[in-house]
Amino acid sequence: MARDVENPVLAQAALILAVFFWASSFVAMKHAVGYLDPGLIVFIRMIIASTCFILIYKLWNSISYFRGDWKYFLIMSVCDPGLYFFLESQALKYTSASAAGTINSLQPPLLALSAWIFLRERPSSVTFIGATISIIGAVLLTAASPTIESSPNPWLGNTLEFGAMASSTIYIIVLKKLSDRYNPLFLTALQAFGGAVLFAPLLYTADIPVAVPTSAWLAIFYLATFVTFGGYFLYNWGVTKSTAIVASAYLNLIPVFSVGLAFVFLNERLTTFQICMVLVIIFGVFVSQSSQFFRPAGRRCISREPL
């Protein structure tokens, strides 16, 4: 039988805090990329996060490996942070931030469809209504934001961004599949280690400046500890205590938090329309959560013996 949602309030708090950390990464990343290559920043983040996990090794090393799960570990690490970070960073070279954000908001329905097909998590009608409201709000909020960078090849950029969303969707589906068998802390550590390996070649290709200000290193440290270490752990834990569909809905809060943090730290002003869209997104997530998003379709768990 499918496992019931446990600790829904704690799961919701973990998911909200996770997306808050992820949203705050835009402010920290914007400062850090002024001094270091974006790919190199990701590698340093993964190294620091991996070190954090090694320091708390005793909290996540008590696991029993299930035969054949190595392929799921590989898929999860390659999709996110691997392909996700690579495709998204490339997409922003060709399309505007507004367009990329619009494509980003397509992930919840993409994940809902994937979860329905692969995890047999059957969404209710209220789920679709609430998710639709929040998605529309996210799209309009993004569209209302001024375009800062040029879009030399928007079709290519938007396609790459959609690829990043698809990679993230696969990651969450695989994560949910593994969450019944492994500690979320272990799965998060595995992501950090995998990301460090995948981005290690950038040490030989990226330009490393001679002098980097302390503020940039502090931003990278924040990205590694709060965003990568804390954000991914909280999100992974939230997924294990809820469903993939529930977890995906909170991703629509990322533009909300991003706009708010940009207002505080970057002095970017909100228009009345943008404020209204922020409220629409929050309302949509609330409506979706009111029905707990899903009705399990009697998924049967297959017993597997650990090695």
C-alpha positions in Angstrom: 0.0 0.0 0.0 1.1 3.5 -0.7 2.5 5.3 2.3 0.3 8.1 3.8 1.5 11.6 4.1 3.4 12.0 7.4 3.9 15.2 9.3 2.2 17.4 6.7 2.9 20.6 8.5 6.6 19.9 8.9 6.8 18.7 5.3 5.2 22.0 4.1 7.6 24.0 6.3 10.6 22.1 4.9 9.4 22.6 1.3 8.8 26.3 1.8 12.2 26.9 3.4 13.8 24.9 0.6 12.4 27.0 -2.2 13.2 30.1 -0.2 16.8 29.1 -0.1 16.7 28.3 -3.8 15.1 31.7 -4.5 17.8 33.5 -2.5 20.5 31.8 -4.6 19.7 34.3 -7.4 20.9 37.2 -5.3 24.0 35.4 -4.1 24.8 34.0 -7.5 24.4 37.4 -9.2 27.2 38.7 -7.0 29.4 35.7 -7.3 29.3 35.4 -11.1 30.8 38.8 -11.3 34.1 37.3 -10.2 34.0 33.5 -11.1 32.7 31.3 -13.9 29.2 30.0 -13.1 30.2 26.4 -13.7 33.2 26.8 -11.4 30.9 28.3 -8.8 28.7 25.2 -9.0 31.7 22.9 -8.6 32.9 24.8 -5.5 29.4 24.7 -4.1 29.3 20.9 -4.5 32.8 20.5 -2.9 31.8 22.5 0.1 28.4 20.7 0.4 30.1 17.3 0.1 32.5 18.3 2.9 29.5 19.2 5.0 28.0 15.8 4.4 31.3 14.1 5.2 31.4 15.9 8.5 28.0 14.4 9.5 28.8 11.0 7.9 27.5 9.0 10.9 24.0 10.5 10.4 23.5 9.1 6.9 25.9 6.1 6.5 23.5 3.5 8.0 21.9 2.4 4.8 21.2 -0.9 3.1 21.8 -1.0 -0.6 19.1 -2.5 -2.8 20.3 -4.4 -5.8 20.1 -2.5 -9.0 19.6 1.0 -7.5 22.9 2.2 -8.7 21.2 3.1 -12.0 18.7 5.3 -10.2 21.5 7.0 -8.3 23.3 7.7 -11.5 20.1 9.1 -13.2 19.3 11.3 -10.3 22.8 12.8 -10.1 23.1 13.3 -13.9 19.7 15.0 -14.1 20.1 17.3 -11.1 22.5 19.0 -10.4 24.2 17.8 -13.7 22.0 18.5 -16.7 19.7 21.0 -14.8 22.5 23.4 -13.9 24.2 23.0 -17.3 21.1 23.5 -19.4 19.7 26.4 -17.4 23.0 28.3 -17.4 23.2 27.8 -21.2 19.6 28.8 -21.7 20.2 32.2 -20.2 22.8 33.0 -22.8 20.1 32.9 -25.6 16.8 33.9 -24.0 15.6 36.5 -21.5 15.2 35.8 -17.8 11.5 36.5 -18.2 11.1 33.8 -20.9 13.2 31.3 -18.9 11.0 31.9 -15.8 7.9 31.3 -17.9 9.2 28.0 -19.0 10.3 27.2 -15.5 6.7 27.5 -14.3 5.7 24.7 -16.6 7.4 22.1 -14.3 4.5 21.5 -11.9 2.1 20.2 -14.6 4.9 18.3 -16.3 5.7 16.7 -13.0 2.1 16.0 -12.2 1.7 14.2 -15.5 4.9 12.2 -14.9 3.9 11.4 -11.3 0.5 10.2 -12.5 2.2 7.9 -15.2 5.2 6.6 -13.3 4.3 6.9 -9.6 0.5 6.5 -9.9 -0.1 9.6 -7.8 -3.6 10.5 -9.0 -4.2 14.3 -8.6 -7.6 15.5 -7.6 -9.6 18.2 -9.5 -8.8 20.7 -6.8 -5.1 20.0 -7.3 -5.3 20.9 -11.0 -7.4 24.0 -10.2 -4.9 25.3 -7.6 -1.9 24.4 -9.7 -3.3 26.1 -12.7 -4.0 29.3 -10.7 -0.4 29.3 -9.3 1.1 28.6 -12.7 -0.9 31.4 -14.4 0.3 33.7 -11.6 3.9 32.6 -12.1 3.7 33.1 -15.8 2.1 36.6 -15.6 4.5 37.6 -12.8 7.5 36.6 -15.0 6.0 38.3 -18.1 5.5 41.5 -16.1 9.1 41.6 -15.1 11.3 43.8 -17.3 13.8 42.1 -19.6 17.3 43.1 -18.7 19.3 41.0 -21.1 18.9 40.5 -24.9 17.6 37.4 -26.4 19.8 36.5 -29.4 18.1 33.1 -29.9 15.0 32.7 -27.8 13.8 29.5 -29.5 17.1 27.8 -28.6 17.2 29.3 -25.1 13.6 28.3 -24.3 14.2 24.8 -25.6 17.2 24.5 -23.3 15.2 25.8 -20.4 12.5 23.3 -21.0 15.2 20.6 -21.1 16.3 21.8 -17.7 12.8 21.5 -16.4 12.5 18.0 -17.9 15.8 17.0 -16.2 14.5 18.3 -12.8 11.3 16.4 -13.3 13.1 13.2 -13.9 15.2 13.8 -10.8 12.1 14.3 -8.6 10.4 11.2 -9.9 13.5 9.1 -9.3 14.0 10.7 -5.9 10.4 9.8 -4.9 11.0 6.2 -6.1 14.1 5.9 -3.9 12.6 7.8 -0.9 10.9 4.7 0.5 14.2 2.9 0.8 16.9 5.5 1.6 17.5 8.2 4.1 16.9 11.7 2.5 20.2 12.9 4.0 22.0 10.1 2.1 20.2 10.9 -1.2 21.2 14.6 -0.8 24.8 13.7 0.0 24.8 11.5 -3.1 23.7 14.5 -5.2 26.5 16.7 -3.8 29.1 14.0 -4.5 27.8 13.4 -8.0 27.7 17.1 -8.8 31.3 17.5 -7.6 32.4 14.7 -10.0 30.4 16.0 -12.9 31.6 19.6 -12.7 35.2 18.7 -11.8 36.5 19.1 -15.4 35.7 22.8 -15.2 38.8 23.2 -13.0 40.8 22.7 -16.3 38.6 24.7 -18.6 37.3 27.7 -16.6 39.3 30.9 -16.1 40.2 31.2 -12.4 40.9 34.8 -11.4 43.9 35.7 -9.2 42.0 37.8 -6.7 38.4 37.1 -5.6 36.8 39.4 -2.9 35.7 38.0 0.4 32.1 38.9 -0.3 32.1 36.6 -3.4 33.5 33.7 -1.3 30.9 34.3 1.3 28.2 34.2 -1.4 29.6 30.9 -2.6 29.7 29.6 0.9 26.1 30.5 1.4 25.2 28.8 -1.9 26.9 25.6 -0.8 25.6 25.4 2.8 22.2 27.0 2.8 21.1 26.5 -0.8 22.8 23.2 -1.8 23.2 21.5 1.5 20.2 22.8 3.3 17.8 23.5 0.4 18.2 20.1 -1.2 18.0 18.2 2.1 14.9 20.0 3.1 13.3 19.5 -0.3 14.3 15.9 -0.4 12.9 15.3 3.1 9.7 17.1 2.1 9.3 14.8 -0.8 9.7 11.7 1.3 7.0 13.0 3.7 4.5 14.0 0.9 4.3 13.3 -2.8 6.1 14.5 -5.9 3.0 16.5 -7.0 2.8 18.3 -3.6 6.5 19.1 -3.7 6.4 20.4 -7.2 3.7 23.0 -6.4 6.0 24.8 -4.0 8.4 25.5 -6.9 5.9 28.2 -8.0 6.9 30.1 -4.9 10.4 30.6 -6.2 9.5 33.7 -8.3 7.6 35.1 -5.4 10.6 34.8 -3.0 12.9 36.0 -5.8 11.0 39.1 -6.4 10.8 39.9 -2.6 14.5 39.3 -2.1 15.4 41.3 -5.1 13.3 44.2 -3.7 15.2 43.9 -0.3 18.7 43.4 -1.5 18.8 44.7 -5.1 16.3 47.6 -4.6 14.1 46.3 -7.4 10.6 47.8 -7.2 7.4 45.9 -7.7 4.5 47.1 -9.8 1.0 46.8 -8.5 0.4 44.1 -11.1 3.4 42.1 -9.9 2.1 42.3 -6.3 -1.2 41.0 -7.4 0.4 38.1 -9.1 2.4 37.3 -6.0 -0.9 37.0 -4.1 -2.4 34.9 -6.9 0.5 32.4 -6.7 0.3 32.1 -2.9 -3.5 31.6 -3.2 -3.0 28.9 -5.9 -0.6 26.9 -3.7 -2.9 27.2 -0.8 -5.8 25.9 -2.8 -3.7 23.0 -4.1 -2.6 22.1 -0.6 -6.1 22.2 0.8 -6.8 18.8 -0.8 -3.4 17.3 0.0 -2.9 17.1 -3.8 -3.3 13.5 -4.4 -5.3 10.3 -3.9 -3.0 7.2 -4.0 -4.0 4.8 -6.6 -3.2 1.7 -4.7 0.4 1.4 -5.7 1.8 -1.9 -4.7 5.3 -1.9 -3.2 7.6 -4.7 -4.4 9.7 -6.2 -1.6 13.4 -6.2 -2.4 16.2 -7.7 -0.3 19.2 -5.5 0.4 22.6 -6.7 -0.5 
